[in-house]
Amino acid sequence: MAKRIAVVKPEKCNPAGCGDYLCMKLCPVNRSGSECILKSSRSKIIIEEMLCVGCKICSNRCPFDAITIINLPADFDAEPLHQYGKNGFRLFNLPVPKLGGVVGIIGVNGIGKSTVLKLLGNVFSPNLGRLDSEADTKEVLSFFKGTEAQLYFERLYSEKLSVSYKPQQIDSIPVHYSGTVRELLLKSSEKALVEAFSEKFDLSKILDRSIKDISGGELQRVAIAASLMKQADMYVMDEPTSYLDIKQRLKVARNISSGLTEKNTMLIVEHDLIILDYLTDFIHIMYGNPGAYGVVSQSKSSREGINSFLSGILREENVRFRDYEIKFQKHTPAKEKLSASAVAEWDSLVLNLGNFSLKTGKGFLPKGSVIGVLGENGIGKTTFVKMLAGLEKPSSGKISTTVKVSYKPQYIPSDSGQPVSMVLADALINHKAQLITPFELDKLLDRKVNELSGGELQRVAIARCLSQDADLFLLDEPSAYLDVEQRIKLSKIIKSFMEEKGKTALIVDHDLLFVDYISELLFVIRGEPAISGELIGPMGMEDGMNLFLNDLFVTFRRDGESGRPRANKLDSQQDKKQKKANKLYYA
């Protein structure tokens, strides 16, 4: 194969905007008389990789970031298993599902994780790098000859292996299915199983509601239940915890793992490292270049695999895929943070919204801290943040603050036709080094808001919030749609931003590892979802986590190598030991 990969994103290619095919004019191979970069039938460009010399002039000079040129290592001789058209993303090799176990896949967005699941789930067949057709079964088996994957595809193609697939894009389910939740579940199994799984996944109260009328979290649990109810040899789960709160995530993880036997297996992609660690027996790391190519690592134990991902190094394969290590540090002592002056304070507050009521005791927000907010869905987290932002008025009590507030809502409007550069005008002028560059937003500036993906829109919204002239920053679910690396990078940016400028940030999120990494203090909201909530705090991380985890019946220890929090298996020796000592968070 060619020793380089050339990727062209047609949706970004804008010949009229760059001065009539600027890349073709600059390419040294084109200027010598050959045709390395040429026009396609759609008036976009295509690149002949065999002629490309890897100078990267075209990719460096393209004003729309439409071209990526990657010079592969000299010893990289693998052939692609699948390629999305000429100059498109390509995938090299696959993980191997193991009977009786749960295999996890970890990697950044755009690295090919969902493609892997679709190939193993037989949603489509690999094309072995061909640009015009899929490969036939004999060719695929020959490609994997002598490997465990050969045995897997032999069983798959001979229909001796059945697959149940839970897709990533659950919001498409109401588009393809109509009727009630009960009717959808009955398509997967018999009535008795529907009742049992509805109980397991807290769906009993919504069985007779229309699929089109349920929330994202309810839809996710319906999709998981429907997948697990099917009799299958392999279950494929693509991001099963999206839209779920922490309590739901842990409950879903327990129910997923308890349903497997020695005769079947599960393959899972998940960005919540705590859930991935809790669920899986083995891990494959995917690395490469997002949007260009992805490579699947060898199998590792869950602990070893996640720690290798955090370190950025695959030692056995002699690969460094990130130039920095992710480490979890000890938190600042709570007394130091709680003794700071307040940017906002309140006595007892009550807010009544229909049948829901949120109450607080006396509290405040200390200056110069990053404070997390934990609680179930429907317990009042967003309501509390909106009160601080001045968007909701307490029914009784008053919040006292004289500082300016900047607010990033949970749901970000995405229908604007404004250019990103206009939305981020303040950030470009005042915070380019602190926000634009680390969030990698330079490449999005010429695009319109309504053209962005969920992760891109989230990064733009966070940068806009942080760029405002404010002293208190309120961010509701900032990790949504972001991959693991982006979440860690986000937490570093927010923490350093607050520290440098002496500002305060309040963070609501459901990723417990993200909350652990970013927070110095905690608020916890307890109560009954959709009925009542009570805000407690602020308090130190250990006290806050102990209070929160007490309601979840789960304990966390620290990994000795990376320092990350790891959930203990229910009723394990470590779980019992920590519960007895009433130390649910730190071992």
Secondary structure by P-SEA (a helix, b strand, c coil): cccbbbbbcccccccccccccccccccccccccccccccccccbbbbcccccccccccccccccccbbbbbcccccccccccccccccccccbbbbbbccbbbbbbbcccccaaaaaaaaacccccccccccccccaaaaaaaacccaaaaaaaaaaaccbbbbbbbcccccccccccccaaaaaaaaccaaaaaaaaaaaccccccccccccccaaaaaaaaaaaaaaccccbbbbccccccccaaaaaaaaaaaaaaccccccccccccaaaaaaacccbbbbbbcccccbbbbcccccaaaaaaaaaaccccccccccccbbbbbbbcccaaaaaaccccccccbbbbbcccbbbbbcccccccccbbbbbbcccccaaaaaaaaacccccccbbbbbcbbbbbbcccccccccccccccccccccccccccccccccccccccccccccaaaaaaaaaaaaaaccccbbbbccccccccaaaaaaaaaaaaaaaaaacbbbbbbcccaaaaaaccccbbbbbcccccbbbbbccccaaaaaaaaaccccbbbbbcccccbbbbcccccaaaaaaaaacccccc
